Amino acid sequence: MRSPLSCFQRRPCLIQTGPLLQFATWILLALEFALAADLVRTAVAPTWDDISKLAVIATIRTMLNYFLAKDIADFSAAKQSAGTPPPG
């Protein structure tokens, strides 16, 4: 499975990755808050339909969060070491 930021891994880094990393970090934070909001909404008035939808949404968001955090860590490490994208 290719990472969302893998398009930058095949060629030299022609853009500044700082704003990209900052934006990705904000996306991670937004995903966390959205998941928390869904949990609170389901806790207030749970039905089996809501619980099943929450389970699917939580799984998808957790996967997105994991892979985005992994890309952020890879690009941060590459930025600190040599400024080139990590191999992938």
DOSEMAR-251900 format. One record per residue: residue in three letters; x negated, y negated, z of N, C-alpha, C in turn. Coordinates in steps of 0.05 Angstrom, whole numbers. Layout:
<recs>
+------+--------+--------+--------+--------+--------+--------+--------+--------+--------+
! type !     nx !     ny !     nz !    cax !    cay !    caz !     cx !     cy !     cz !
+------+--------+--------+--------+--------+--------+--------+--------+--------+--------+
!  ALA !      X !      Y !      Z !      X !      Y !      Z !      X !      Y !      Z !
...
+------+--------+--------+--------+--------+--------+--------+--------+--------+--------+
</recs>
This chain:
<recs>
+------+--------+--------+--------+--------+--------+--------+--------+--------+--------+
! type !     nx !     ny !     nz !    cax !    cay !    caz !     cx !     cy !     cz !
+------+--------+--------+--------+--------+--------+--------+--------+--------+--------+
!  MET !    -17 !     23 !      0 !      0 !      0 !      0 !    -18 !    -25 !      0 !
!  ARG !    -13 !    -43 !    -18 !    -29 !    -67 !    -20 !    -18 !    -88 !     -1 !
!  SER !    -36 !   -103 !     10 !    -28 !   -125 !     28 !    -17 !   -149 !     12 !
!  PRO !      0 !   -165 !     24 !     11 !   -188 !     10 !    -10 !   -208 !      0 !
!  LEU !    -33 !   -209 !     14 !    -54 !   -228 !      6 !    -76 !   -215 !    -10 !
!  SER !    -71 !   -191 !    -21 !    -91 !   -177 !    -35 !    -98 !   -189 !    -62 !
!  CYS !    -81 !   -207 !    -72 !    -87 !   -220 !    -98 !   -112 !   -237 !    -96 !
!  PHE !   -120 !   -245 !    -72 !   -144 !   -261 !    -68 !   -169 !   -244 !    -65 !
!  GLN !   -165 !   -218 !    -64 !   -188 !   -200 !    -58 !   -203 !   -192 !    -83 !
!  ARG !   -193 !   -195 !   -106 !   -205 !   -186 !   -131 !   -223 !   -207 !   -144 !
!  ARG !   -220 !   -232 !   -137 !   -235 !   -253 !   -149 !   -247 !   -271 !   -128 !
!  PRO !   -265 !   -288 !   -135 !   -277 !   -306 !   -115 !   -256 !   -324 !   -103 !
!  CYS !   -260 !   -331 !    -79 !   -241 !   -348 !    -65 !   -243 !   -377 !    -76 !
!  LEU !   -222 !   -385 !    -91 !   -223 !   -411 !   -104 !   -207 !   -432 !    -88 !
!  ILE !   -192 !   -423 !    -68 !   -176 !   -442 !    -52 !   -186 !   -442 !    -23 !
!  GLN !   -178 !   -461 !     -9 !   -184 !   -462 !     19 !   -166 !   -442 !     34 !
!  THR !   -177 !   -424 !     49 !   -161 !   -404 !     63 !   -151 !   -415 !     90 !
!  GLY !   -161 !   -438 !     99 !   -153 !   -449 !    125 !   -123 !   -455 !    125 !
!  PRO !   -112 !   -470 !    106 !    -83 !   -475 !    107 !    -67 !   -449 !    103 !
!  LEU !    -77 !   -430 !     88 !    -63 !   -405 !     84 !    -61 !   -390 !    110 !
!  LEU !    -84 !   -389 !    125 !    -84 !   -375 !    151 !    -66 !   -389 !    171 !
!  GLN !    -66 !   -415 !    171 !    -49 !   -430 !    189 !    -20 !   -425 !    183 !
!  PHE !    -13 !   -425 !    158 !     15 !   -420 !    149 !     23 !   -391 !    157 !
!  ALA !      5 !   -372 !    153 !     12 !   -344 !    160 !     16 !   -341 !    190 !
!  THR !      0 !   -356 !    206 !      4 !   -355 !    235 !     31 !   -366 !    243 !
!  TRP !     40 !   -387 !    230 !     66 !   -398 !    236 !     88 !   -379 !    227 !
!  ILE !     84 !   -364 !    206 !    104 !   -344 !    197 !    106 !   -322 !    218 !
!  LEU !     83 !   -314 !    229 !     83 !   -294 !    251 !     99 !   -303 !    274 !
!  LEU !     95 !   -328 !    282 !    110 !   -339 !    305 !    140 !   -340 !    299 !
!  ALA !    147 !   -348 !    275 !    175 !   -350 !    267 !    188 !   -322 !    268 !
!  LEU !    174 !   -302 !    258 !    184 !   -275 !    259 !    189 !   -265 !    288 !
!  GLU !    172 !   -272 !    306 !    175 !   -265 !    334 !    200 !   -278 !    346 !
!  PHE !    204 !   -304 !    340 !    227 !   -318 !    350 !    253 !   -308 !    338 !
!  ALA !    252 !   -301 !    312 !    276 !   -291 !    299 !    284 !   -264 !    310 !
!  LEU !    264 !   -247 !    316 !    270 !   -221 !    328 !    281 !   -224 !    356 !
!  ALA !    270 !   -243 !    372 !    280 !   -248 !    398 !    309 !   -258 !    397 !
!  ALA !    315 !   -275 !    378 !    343 !   -286 !    376 !    362 !   -263 !    369 !
!  ASP !    354 !   -245 !    352 !    371 !   -222 !    345 !    375 !   -204 !    369 !
!  LEU !    355 !   -200 !    385 !    357 !   -184 !    410 !    377 !   -196 !    429 !
!  VAL !    375 !   -222 !    433 !    393 !   -236 !    451 !    422 !   -235 !    441 !
!  ARG !    426 !   -239 !    415 !    452 !   -238 !    403 !    465 !   -211 !    407 !
!  THR !    449 !   -190 !    403 !    459 !   -163 !    406 !    464 !   -156 !    435 !
!  ALA !    448 !   -167 !    453 !    452 !   -161 !    482 !    478 !   -174 !    492 !
!  VAL !    487 !   -195 !    480 !    511 !   -209 !    490 !    536 !   -194 !    483 !
!  ALA !    538 !   -184 !    459 !    562 !   -170 !    450 !    555 !   -147 !    432 !
!  PRO !    545 !   -125 !    444 !    535 !   -103 !    427 !    557 !    -85 !    416 !
!  THR !    555 !    -78 !    392 !    571 !    -57 !    380 !    551 !    -38 !    366 !
!  TRP !    560 !    -14 !    360 !    542 !      5 !    348 !    532 !     -5 !    321 !
!  ASP !    549 !    -19 !    307 !    541 !    -31 !    281 !    519 !    -51 !    285 !
!  ASP !    522 !    -68 !    305 !    502 !    -89 !    311 !    475 !    -76 !    320 !
!  ILE !    478 !    -55 !    335 !    454 !    -41 !    345 !    438 !    -28 !    322 !
!  SER !    453 !    -16 !    304 !    439 !     -3 !    281 !    427 !    -24 !    263 !
!  LYS !    441 !    -46 !    258 !    429 !    -68 !    242 !    404 !    -79 !    256 !
!  LEU !    405 !    -82 !    282 !    382 !    -93 !    297 !    358 !    -74 !    295 !
!  ALA !    363 !    -48 !    296 !    342 !    -29 !    294 !    328 !    -31 !    267 !
!  VAL !    343 !    -34 !    245 !    332 !    -36 !    219 !    316 !    -62 !    216 !
!  ILE !    328 !    -84 !    225 !    315 !   -110 !    224 !    289 !   -110 !    240 !
!  ALA !    291 !    -99 !    264 !    267 !    -98 !    281 !    244 !    -82 !    269 !
!  THR !    251 !    -60 !    256 !    231 !    -44 !    243 !    218 !    -59 !    220 !
!  ILE !    234 !    -72 !    203 !    223 !    -87 !    180 !    206 !   -110 !    190 !
!  ARG !    215 !   -125 !    210 !    200 !   -148 !    219 !    174 !   -139 !    233 !
!  THR !    175 !   -116 !    247 !    151 !   -106 !    260 !    130 !    -98 !    240 !
!  MET !    139 !    -85 !    218 !    120 !    -78 !    197 !    109 !   -103 !    184 !
!  LEU !    126 !   -123 !    178 !    116 !   -148 !    166 !     96 !   -161 !    185 !
!  ASN !    103 !   -162 !    210 !     85 !   -175 !    230 !     58 !   -160 !    231 !
!  TYR !     58 !   -134 !    231 !     34 !   -119 !    233 !     15 !   -124 !    209 !
!  PHE !     26 !   -122 !    185 !     10 !   -126 !    161 !      0 !   -155 !    158 !
!  LEU !     17 !   -174 !    165 !      9 !   -202 !    163 !    -13 !   -208 !    184 !
!  ALA !    -10 !   -197 !    208 !    -31 !   -201 !    228 !    -57 !   -188 !    219 !
!  LYS !    -55 !   -165 !    207 !    -79 !   -152 !    197 !    -93 !   -168 !    175 !
!  ASP !    -77 !   -180 !    157 !    -89 !   -197 !    136 !   -102 !   -222 !    148 !
!  ILE !    -88 !   -234 !    168 !    -99 !   -258 !    181 !   -126 !   -251 !    194 !
!  ALA !   -127 !   -228 !    208 !   -152 !   -220 !    221 !   -175 !   -215 !    200 !
!  ASP !   -168 !   -202 !    178 !   -188 !   -197 !    157 !   -198 !   -223 !    145 !
!  PHE !   -180 !   -241 !    138 !   -189 !   -266 !    126 !   -203 !   -284 !    146 !
!  SER !   -195 !   -283 !    171 !   -210 !   -299 !    191 !   -238 !   -289 !    194 !
!  ALA !   -241 !   -262 !    195 !   -268 !   -251 !    197 !   -285 !   -257 !    173 !
!  ALA !   -273 !   -256 !    149 !   -288 !   -262 !    125 !   -296 !   -291 !    124 !
!  LYS !   -278 !   -308 !    134 !   -284 !   -337 !    134 !   -307 !   -343 !    153 !
!  GLN !   -308 !   -330 !    175 !   -329 !   -334 !    195 !   -356 !   -323 !    185 !
!  SER !   -355 !   -300 !    171 !   -380 !   -287 !    163 !   -393 !   -300 !    139 !
!  ALA !   -380 !   -298 !    116 !   -393 !   -308 !     92 !   -376 !   -326 !     75 !
!  GLY !   -350 !   -328 !     82 !   -332 !   -345 !     66 !   -321 !   -331 !     42 !
!  THR !   -326 !   -305 !     39 !   -314 !   -289 !     17 !   -292 !   -271 !     27 !
!  PRO !   -272 !   -266 !     11 !   -251 !   -248 !     20 !   -261 !   -220 !     26 !
!  PRO !   -247 !   -206 !     44 !   -256 !   -179 !     51 !   -250 !   -159 !     28 !
!  PRO !   -265 !   -138 !     27 !   -259 !   -118 !      6 !   -233 !   -104 !     12 !
!  GLY !   -219 !    -96 !     -9 !   -194 !    -83 !     -3 !   -186 !    -65 !    -24 !
+------+--------+--------+--------+--------+--------+--------+--------+--------+--------+
</recs>
